[in-house]
């Protein structure tokens, strides 16, 4: 797994560059997943339903899923299993933090 801070749109290009660097370094070329910190958060949120290793193993075992981000894959997985998609683990914390920055949080009204 390769985690980026922000969502990274040229995923195919980046994956190709990583493979080339691994090849140059003599490393074994294996399937891997690019994901943003946000995707990692979704994966950890989904861990309440399934272990992250199971989810990534299933995603990486099917090349047809390569073009999906982890969050897109999890949404599809939830739909396929008829499960609701949970809120992100840190959503409430993020909302409170940004509320304080904008002056809409409880501390700004004290």
Protein Blocks (a to p, Z undefined) as FASTA:
>chain_A
ZZdfbdcfklmlmmmmmmmmmmmnopacdddddddfklmmmmmmmmmmpcfklmmmmmmm
mmklmmpcfklmmmmmmmmnopacdddfklmmmmmmmmmmnopamklmZZ
